[in-house]
């Protein structure tokens, strides 16, 4: 996320889903890491992930652009905070409307 990492962790804890995450990566408070593509690159590095087997799932135009900038497949989810039209402009590889559709897609790709 481009939210400060410390705040993102608190949000995950508040909604009692932190335990489902192996890693939470976000922007730094000092601004040294705050652009979406940079945060995604940092997440890939911290996770020791391979770009070819990583997928960016997001609900914003910037999520899709950040994923594409890092050479990732991208999935836009329309059930988030932004409109499907805005997400479409970012040219995601895939678009899904529900968590069930997302789960099915991720199992297929």
Secondary structure by P-SEA (a helix, b strand, c coil): ccccaaaaaaaaaaacccccccbbbbbbcccccccaaaaaaaaaaaaccccccbbbbbccaaaaaaaaaaccbbbbbccccccaaaaaaaccccccccaaaaaaaaacc
